[in-house]
Amino acid sequence: MEIGKDDHIHLLVSAPPKLSVTNIMRWLKGISAWHLFRECPELQTSYWKKQGRHLLSPSYYVESIGSVNEQAVAKYIDDQRKKEVKLE
């Protein structure tokens, strides 16, 4: 397994107000880790089975898009991806 230069991802998520950000992030990280451990079982010995080790950072950053329209945020995310590709 090769780890790339990127250490983060951008997501544009729409969720009903009754769902908390904490629960959404817990679900996204949990499902992501489950799939990664399933596809790359060797990660389990390096992360999951070692105390204090995290496959994914326990922290996260979330921002509400407020009055900005969804298309503007989607364009920003796409522009960030393009900048990161150019840096490689």
Secondary structure as the mmCIF struct_conf table of DSSP 4:
data_model
#
loop_
_struct_conf.conf_type_id
_struct_conf.id
_struct_conf.beg_label_comp_id
_struct_conf.beg_label_asym_id
_struct_conf.beg_label_seq_id
_struct_conf.end_label_comp_id
_struct_conf.end_label_asym_id
_struct_conf.end_label_seq_id
BEND BEND1 LYS A 5 LYS A 5
TURN_TY1_P TURN_TY1_P1 PRO A 17 LYS A 18
BEND BEND2 LEU A 19 LEU A 19
HELX_RH_AL_P HELX_RH_AL_P1 VAL A 21 GLU A 39
TURN_TY1_P TURN_TY1_P2 PRO A 41 PRO A 41
HELX_RH_AL_P HELX_RH_AL_P2 GLU A 42 LEU A 43
HELX_RH_PI_P HELX_RH_PI_P1 GLN A 44 TRP A 48
TURN_TY1_P TURN_TY1_P3 LYS A 49 LYS A 49
BEND BEND3 LYS A 50 LYS A 50
TURN_TY1_P TURN_TY1_P4 GLN A 51 GLY A 52
BEND BEND4 LEU A 55 LEU A 56
BEND BEND5 PRO A 58 PRO A 58
TURN_TY1_P TURN_TY1_P5 GLY A 66 SER A 67
BEND BEND6 VAL A 68 VAL A 68
HELX_RH_AL_P HELX_RH_AL_P3 GLU A 70 LEU A 87
#
